[in-house]
Amino acid sequence: MRQATVYIDSEALQYNLNRVKQLAPHSKIVSMVKANAYGHGVKDCLAALSATDAFGVACLEEALEIRQLGYTQPITLIEGVFSEDEMTQVIEQKLECVVHQNQQIEWLITHKERYNALGLKVWVKLNSGMNRLGFKATEIIEVIQRLKSHDFTCVLTMHFANADSDHPLNEQQKNQFLQVKQACEPILASCCNSAAIYKYPELHFDFVRPGIMLYGATPFADQNVHALDLKPVMSFEAEIIALNKIQANECVGYGSTFTATQPMNIAIVSIGYGDGYPRAYIKPNFVAINQQLVPMIGRVSMDMIAIDVTHIQAEIGTKVELWGKSRLVDDVAAANGTIGYELLCRLSQRPKRQVT
Ligand SMILES: Cc1ncc(COP(=O)(O)O)c(C=O)c1O
């Protein structure tokens, strides 16, 4: 059988959740499990994340899936709802949703009596400069006053556009958030994703919202997971399926982009972009065999890649780590001009999945 397998390490997930607890001991943890738990498989991750306080998802469907699996923790819908009908379901199911535009507020107020929404927690989003979702600082205070007057419990929330770097917008976003928070006291607050959890301990407030750090990938371009004391949760593995000896001037793969300059041993591995392995290849890229990095050569095909095994012991059936504990997903991403988040989320259905 073709070997292409995604292994999920539940203990690593628990370890990383514990790291969040160490870093933000006074905040509740909203574990972000949107997009199928960043591609890790929401069902398996929920089981390993049982010690979290709440879950964060992008939309109602993702929240309902969690409820159907039997989990009763609070769930926040970070993009809010997309229709009036969805708002009634949010209220009925006692989900917590972000509101970021006036129509959502009207739906909330219209339906609160019918579904007994008294005290329902509502996350009110401040657009502090990212200009994606949210009310501007000039309008949000009135929105919050209105929701409070209807007995909703408000959580003031925002998202940093550059928490992973030292961009000047960070200070502006932070100051706006603090000013609005002060004007709306008493109010619950939440503004930290993974990068901000590390960077801004003074902004942890009531709820932190870790995503990528739970899965053991880095939110920062200049700090890897070892420096952050996180453990990679996913290992993506395949096998060597063929070995070839080639001579100088022979080429490998589609487009003949690689030409040997001397005799070499190459191995073909059962993985390709049809499994979700990236094809972009803008910088030299590697896989790992027995914890040793091994260079890739030529183009990534739909089902196969080629690697240079001239200097290592390799046989048909030898296991190859595409990413995991030895070859970090963030390094594969950097070699392909993207971020670990994207590679994790866009794996295809083809690799088998196994939880350890
Ligand atoms: C509103 C919000 N909060 C938290 C997160 C988690 O971010 P990260 O995965 O960088 O920790 C995201 C991710 O996209 C988000 O959109």
The ligand as an SDF file (V2000), in Angstrom:
LIG
                    3D

 16 16  0  0  0  0  0  0  0  0999 V2000
   -9.3910   36.2850   15.7650 C   0  0  0  0  0  0  0  0  0  0  0  0
   -8.3270   35.2610   15.8880 C   0  0  0  0  0  0  0  0  0  0  0  0
   -7.8470   34.9440   17.1040 N   0  0  0  0  0  0  0  0  0  0  0  0
   -6.8720   34.0220   17.2710 C   0  0  0  0  0  0  0  0  0  0  0  0
   -6.3160   33.3780   16.1970 C   0  0  0  0  0  0  0  0  0  0  0  0
   -5.1940   32.3900   16.4120 C   0  0  0  0  0  0  0  0  0  0  0  0
   -4.0160   32.8790   15.8300 O   0  0  0  0  0  0  0  0  0  0  0  0
   -2.6650   32.0540   15.9210 P   0  0  0  0  0  0  0  0  0  0  0  0
   -2.8940   30.8010   15.1790 O   0  0  0  0  0  0  0  0  0  0  0  0
   -1.6690   32.9380   15.2440 O   0  0  0  0  0  0  0  0  0  0  0  0
   -2.3990   31.8290   17.3670 O   0  0  0  0  0  0  0  0  0  0  0  0
   -6.7770   33.6850   14.9100 C   0  0  0  0  0  0  0  0  0  0  0  0
   -6.1840   33.0190   13.7490 C   0  0  0  0  0  0  0  0  0  0  0  0
   -6.3650   33.2920   12.6210 O   0  0  0  0  0  0  0  0  0  0  0  0
   -7.7990   34.6540   14.7460 C   0  0  0  0  0  0  0  0  0  0  0  0
   -8.2590   34.9840   13.5370 O   0  0  0  0  0  0  0  0  0  0  0  0
  1  2  1  0
  2  3  1  0
  2 15  2  0
  3  4  2  0
  4  5  1  0
  5  6  1  0
  5 12  2  0
  6  7  1  0
  7  8  1  0
  8  9  2  0
  8 10  1  0
  8 11  1  0
 12 13  1  0
 12 15  1  0
 13 14  2  0
 15 16  1  0
M  END
$$$$
